[in-house]
């Protein structure tokens, strides 16, 4: 019965409309509505006598949203990703027009990449940051990139907005991003986007390492496992299967 209210045109209904939609007699529908109203799942307008969804469903939705907690969800996925690949993994989440490191799993290798949880990053460069930026609206991308040349922080930093936009198109085509020394010399990474229940990209998972270990023969495993981790976290965030 509650699902009959999901359509925008059916947000407010009479008991007879609900009865017709469900193929149930009015007496039975009225009894169900009475119970739902008494528990806050629906509410009746005292003037029109029509029904709408109640605040109890909002409370339940908030409880579900609390369970879709990305840092908590990320922990096991990152642990598995690092265990399989032997490299440090991170989750960067969208925060305004920046990204923030919200979870990490360091590898055990003596030479490894480390980034502090809570650190902010520009979306202009980097594997995870570009994975997030690629799926943002065009006007937001323009605000992030600006009009002038980009700061050159590493040998392979893209020179300007046009070069970054070509990378973003490639990310959308492939579903992942390989970044070789774009934001720091000697460091390379692979990243893939993480989606929420509405299939919007809200974060990215990255596997980062010294470029000396970013070897062509290892890339297929790095890509596969990073994409799998992103899909796993997206699914746990409620992303529909057909959008993974």
Secondary structure by P-SEA (a helix, b strand, c coil): ccccccccccccccaaaaaaaacccaaaaaaaaaaaaaacccccccccccccccaaaaaaaaaaaaaccccccaaaaaaaaaaaccbbbbbbbbccccccccccccccccbbbbbcccbbbbccccaaaaaaaaaccaaaaaaaacccccccccccccccaaaaaaaaaaaaacccccccccccccccbbbbbbbcccccccbbbbbbcccccccccaaaaaaaaaaaaaaaaaaaaccccccc
